[in-house]
Amino acid sequence: MSEERTGADILIDTLCDLGVEVVFGYPGGAVLPIYDALFKQNRIRHVLVRQEGGAAHAAEGYARSTGKPGVVLVTSGPGATNAVTGITDALMDSIPMVVITGQVGTPLIGSDAFQECDTVGITRHCTKHNYLVKDPAELEGVIREAWDVATKGRPGPVLIDLPKDVQVASARSILPRPGRGYVAATPSDASSIAAAVEMLAAAERPIFYTGGGIINSGPQASEALRALAAATGAPVTSTLMGLGAFPASSRNGSACSACTGRTKPIMR
């Protein structure tokens, strides 16, 4: 059992422990306790934007360029709704992101309080998962689980809605029991891979249509794609999210070579 800390301090300490170096945000009344906790430390750098939508898109850019999850901090109501476009873009493009939104105090939720909105309901369809935290003791466990959800399996955005009274209340962190939480999809088994190889070998004019999954899987996946293209002679084309995974200068790098008239299987 750890010492008692405020919800805001638990949030900042947990983000630091997860290796977060940069937070993109815009302050507001419902997140002032978190900004006070940010001000008291020098481990996390805060990037002040001019509107919450900019914070979400900046976090996206950070995640795309570094491979680390982008972290967003915005206030309640319009702060959260302004970030929805960036959150949706991150979901569509499989960008890992953790979005922390302020919320009115728990007794006021559902009362049409000033700058209140149903953030969980609004973002349910544009996040991998979202949370409404009502107990500061559970906050650290929620943050760590949200980090896993955002980064494991197919990456994407996760939102944590944090009422103001939870940010100022003190508690000792209670982490989830082992075995609970998010479990990413397991890798394909050998039989599925073998079946795909057979289908590829039997194809008369195969084309590799690659996407962002190659980029997300790292340099080794790009190297494997180049080796596979060289072994099969099949042309490679890409989605916008997959650009850069395969060199355009390669003889396989244009889908036009699909029209070469090859009619026999290319692998034995």
Legacy VTK file of the C-alpha trace (Angstrom):
# vtk DataFile Version 3.0
C-alpha trace
ASCII
DATASET POLYDATA
POINTS 268 float
0.000 0.000 0.000
1.547 3.352 -1.036
1.271 6.632 0.860
-1.779 8.814 0.431
-1.617 11.211 -2.519
-4.131 13.395 -4.301
-5.629 12.088 -7.505
-3.720 14.753 -9.450
-0.409 13.676 -7.906
-1.210 10.003 -8.551
-1.861 10.865 -12.204
1.412 12.745 -12.695
3.492 10.186 -10.765
2.031 7.311 -12.784
2.620 9.063 -16.115
6.227 9.683 -15.082
6.616 6.034 -14.132
5.316 5.051 -17.571
8.013 7.160 -19.196
5.885 10.072 -20.374
8.050 13.068 -21.279
5.579 15.401 -22.990
1.910 16.281 -22.431
-0.070 18.374 -24.920
-2.882 20.385 -23.398
-4.900 23.475 -22.684
-5.909 24.402 -19.111
-9.430 24.877 -17.817
-11.290 24.973 -14.526
-11.942 21.232 -14.330
-8.235 20.318 -14.651
-6.595 23.044 -12.545
-5.553 20.561 -9.805
-3.696 18.533 -12.463
-1.993 21.669 -13.757
-0.948 22.513 -10.184
0.628 19.047 -9.928
2.347 19.572 -13.298
3.741 22.907 -12.134
5.286 21.333 -9.021
7.427 18.884 -10.996
10.001 19.075 -13.789
9.893 15.540 -15.217
7.095 16.109 -17.739
7.138 18.988 -20.227
3.798 20.580 -21.023
3.165 21.897 -24.540
0.522 24.629 -24.482
-1.661 24.688 -27.590
-4.201 27.287 -28.664
-7.211 24.978 -28.795
-7.888 21.451 -27.566
-8.168 20.067 -31.089
-4.583 21.151 -31.623
-3.541 19.195 -28.528
-5.031 15.987 -29.923
-3.435 16.437 -33.335
-0.075 17.397 -31.797
-0.165 14.244 -29.666
-0.928 12.266 -32.819
2.100 13.738 -34.539
4.272 12.973 -31.523
3.096 9.354 -31.492
3.609 8.941 -35.240
7.153 10.308 -35.134
8.381 8.684 -31.899
6.365 5.466 -31.635
5.425 6.467 -28.068
1.820 7.146 -27.023
0.790 10.792 -27.216
-0.742 12.202 -24.023
-3.468 14.863 -24.093
-4.798 16.922 -21.166
-7.968 18.995 -21.664
-10.760 20.338 -19.527
-14.407 19.296 -19.321
-17.277 20.060 -21.691
-16.027 22.014 -24.715
-12.451 21.033 -23.928
-13.320 17.371 -24.362
-15.569 17.869 -27.385
-12.947 19.991 -29.166
-10.564 17.040 -28.952
-12.980 14.566 -30.569
-11.755 15.122 -34.137
-8.163 14.280 -33.188
-9.297 11.303 -31.134
-11.327 9.943 -34.055
-8.395 10.455 -36.426
-6.146 8.517 -34.025
-8.648 5.653 -33.923
-8.945 5.479 -37.713
-5.159 5.582 -38.176
-4.328 3.265 -35.227
-2.317 5.885 -33.321
-1.655 5.179 -29.616
-2.911 8.047 -27.482
-4.045 8.573 -23.874
-6.488 11.455 -23.452
-7.164 12.833 -19.973
-10.265 14.998 -19.690
-11.465 16.959 -16.701
-15.021 16.486 -15.508
-17.295 18.277 -13.060
-17.429 16.882 -9.529
-19.064 13.478 -9.204
-22.161 14.820 -7.354
-22.833 17.152 -10.305
-22.522 14.604 -13.104
-25.807 14.428 -14.998
-27.114 17.742 -13.653
-26.241 19.930 -16.664
-23.601 21.682 -14.580
-21.393 24.388 -16.054
-19.205 22.960 -18.836
-20.452 19.427 -18.254
-21.025 16.901 -21.013
-21.292 13.125 -21.286
-17.664 12.686 -22.307
-17.743 8.904 -21.905
-20.845 8.623 -24.093
-19.556 11.048 -26.721
-16.194 9.274 -27.077
-17.417 5.698 -26.762
-17.406 5.262 -30.549
-14.083 6.994 -31.252
-11.846 5.320 -28.649
-10.618 1.791 -28.056
-11.921 2.197 -24.517
-12.789 4.966 -22.077
-13.064 5.313 -18.306
-14.885 7.493 -15.786
-12.846 7.355 -12.569
-14.823 8.015 -9.379
-12.296 6.814 -6.790
-8.732 8.187 -6.597
-7.554 4.852 -5.186
-8.373 3.218 -8.530
-6.757 5.909 -10.681
-3.247 4.456 -10.974
-4.587 1.069 -12.012
-6.854 2.688 -14.609
-3.974 4.725 -16.078
-1.745 1.670 -16.384
-4.528 -0.366 -17.978
-5.334 2.502 -20.360
-1.672 2.580 -21.388
-1.811 -1.144 -22.197
-5.043 -0.778 -24.179
-3.610 2.136 -26.195
-0.349 0.380 -27.068
-1.082 -3.343 -27.335
-2.720 -5.155 -30.224
-3.937 -2.611 -32.744
-2.916 0.759 -31.227
-5.463 3.485 -30.675
-6.746 6.252 -28.388
-8.009 5.672 -24.835
-9.777 8.328 -22.759
-9.822 8.816 -18.977
-12.532 11.160 -17.677
-11.486 12.527 -14.290
-13.934 14.464 -12.070
-12.488 17.451 -10.228
-13.269 16.098 -6.755
-11.326 12.914 -7.587
-8.335 15.048 -8.572
-8.185 16.758 -5.164
-9.181 13.801 -2.959
-6.382 11.804 -1.306
-6.061 8.039 -1.323
-3.626 5.152 -1.408
-3.371 3.504 -4.811
-4.962 0.103 -5.179
-3.634 -1.652 -8.261
-5.765 -4.244 -10.077
-5.275 -7.872 -9.143
-2.873 -9.814 -11.410
-4.654 -11.343 -14.369
-7.201 -8.561 -14.702
-7.162 -5.861 -17.337
-6.687 -5.751 -21.070
-5.409 -8.780 -22.951
-4.199 -8.148 -26.501
-5.046 -10.532 -29.305
-2.617 -13.433 -29.594
-0.412 -13.781 -32.705
-1.619 -15.935 -35.595
-0.842 -19.615 -35.262
1.448 -21.492 -37.627
-1.430 -23.142 -39.489
-2.909 -19.759 -40.453
0.466 -18.592 -41.750
0.907 -21.828 -43.718
-2.540 -21.393 -45.278
-1.652 -17.847 -46.334
1.578 -19.083 -47.910
-0.341 -21.724 -49.893
-2.818 -19.125 -51.150
0.036 -16.846 -52.182
1.855 -19.658 -53.965
-1.279 -20.599 -55.890
-2.078 -17.040 -56.982
-1.533 -16.213 -60.663
-0.986 -12.462 -60.255
-0.433 -11.725 -56.563
-0.058 -8.150 -55.322
1.030 -7.145 -51.837
-1.278 -4.385 -50.608
0.409 -3.230 -47.405
-0.728 -0.769 -44.764
0.080 0.942 -41.500
0.464 -2.354 -39.685
3.873 -2.750 -41.330
4.941 0.640 -39.971
3.525 -0.061 -36.506
5.326 -3.402 -36.335
8.725 -1.747 -36.649
11.781 -1.943 -38.922
11.907 -5.751 -38.851
8.473 -5.921 -40.477
9.645 -3.627 -43.287
12.729 -5.789 -43.783
10.562 -8.915 -43.894
8.300 -7.286 -46.496
11.285 -6.475 -48.712
12.534 -10.042 -48.405
9.107 -11.450 -49.250
8.750 -9.185 -52.295
12.209 -10.195 -53.515
11.446 -13.906 -53.058
8.109 -13.800 -54.871
8.649 -11.070 -57.447
5.171 -9.753 -56.666
4.537 -6.010 -56.933
3.955 -3.995 -53.752
1.537 -1.116 -53.326
0.532 0.646 -50.151
-2.133 2.568 -48.311
-1.330 6.104 -47.202
-0.622 4.814 -43.690
1.858 2.286 -45.059
3.988 4.661 -47.115
7.640 4.302 -46.238
7.500 0.620 -45.365
8.707 -0.376 -48.837
11.115 1.608 -51.058
9.355 3.142 -54.043
12.576 2.802 -56.037
12.394 -1.001 -55.867
11.508 -2.928 -59.026
8.571 -4.334 -57.008
7.495 -0.917 -55.795
4.841 -0.194 -58.408
1.522 -1.931 -58.858
1.921 -1.400 -62.607
4.061 -4.516 -62.732
0.907 -6.453 -61.932
0.061 -6.041 -65.588
3.046 -8.003 -66.853
0.871 -10.866 -68.067
2.196 -13.388 -65.531
-0.187 -16.325 -65.560
1.647 -18.994 -63.599
2.241 -19.324 -59.877
5.384 -17.452 -58.840
6.393 -19.732 -55.970
6.929 -23.453 -55.712
LINES 1 269
268 0 1 2 3 4 5 6 7 8 9 10 11 12 13 14 15 16 17 18 19 20 21 22 23 24 25 26 27 28 29 30 31 32 33 34 35 36 37 38 39 40 41 42 43 44 45 46 47 48 49 50 51 52 53 54 55 56 57 58 59 60 61 62 63 64 65 66 67 68 69 70 71 72 73 74 75 76 77 78 79 80 81 82 83 84 85 86 87 88 89 90 91 92 93 94 95 96 97 98 99 100 101 102 103 104 105 106 107 108 109 110 111 112 113 114 115 116 117 118 119 120 121 122 123 124 125 126 127 128 129 130 131 132 133 134 135 136 137 138 139 140 141 142 143 144 145 146 147 148 149 150 151 152 153 154 155 156 157 158 159 160 161 162 163 164 165 166 167 168 169 170 171 172 173 174 175 176 177 178 179 180 181 182 183 184 185 186 187 188 189 190 191 192 193 194 195 196 197 198 199 200 201 202 203 204 205 206 207 208 209 210 211 212 213 214 215 216 217 218 219 220 221 222 223 224 225 226 227 228 229 230 231 232 233 234 235 236 237 238 239 240 241 242 243 244 245 246 247 248 249 250 251 252 253 254 255 256 257 258 259 260 261 262 263 264 265 266 267
